[in-house]
Amino acid sequence: MKEREVPQDEGACYEGQFQRVTFAVADDGSYKGVTSSGWEAEIGANAVSSDRANERIREAWEQVQAGTASPLAYHMASHMFDATHLATEIGTWTWRVRRHLKPGPWGRLSASWKTTYAQVFGMDVPALEQVPDAPETVD
């Protein structure tokens, strides 16, 4: 894409406050970093992604409130992890993380396991064991 063709669509995800660098071809044929406030397709994709993330967070929150999932499920969703990604991050099997998403096994989980999960999410164990009064949202 030519330097002068870099899209400058104002979108809600940037709110006119942010720009990102996109590489474009300058008039002399070299690559050059050009700031962009986004483009329509990117803005739409980010909005869909945010909506889906918010839906997952709300669903996990509701499951924890209903007692059908452990607090780990909520924190995993709010940090945009899935079981496979979290298992890889802590160096264990995916089935083990899925087991810890259940309230019974979660209640019997050792302090060292909970500490490991808390460290991945950048929080302490008491915060990991709680969920907020209302689900968080991703903007």
Buried (B, 14 or more C-beta within 10 A) or exposed (E): EEBEEBBEEEBEBBEEEEEEEBEBBEEEEEEBEBEBBBBEEBBEEBEEEBEEBBEBBBBBBEBBEEEEBBBBBBBBBBBEBEBEBBBEBEEBEBEBBBBBBBBEBBEEBEEEBBEBBBBBBEBEBEEBBEBEEEBEEEE
